[in-house]
């Protein structure tokens, strides 16, 4: 059974407030910065893969560790800390 909501119902639900509703917490600038971070992160992984394919050696392992630390910091940046 396929359930489709009407546009008016979606708008009505988006205007609801309360404990069990989602709240917007990012503005336009923050969404743009999030997108840029995703692009940079994808580039980091693709460059690491190219290095592994062309120049396999001990430094590739180190580069993966550096990428992991960078991903950890990115995850902390994306986390929304609530007081």
ABEGO torsion letter per residue (X at the ends): XBBBBBAAAAAAAAABBEAABBBBABBAAAAAAAAAAAAAAAAAAAAAAAAAAABBBAAAAAAAAAAAAAAAAAAAAABBBBX
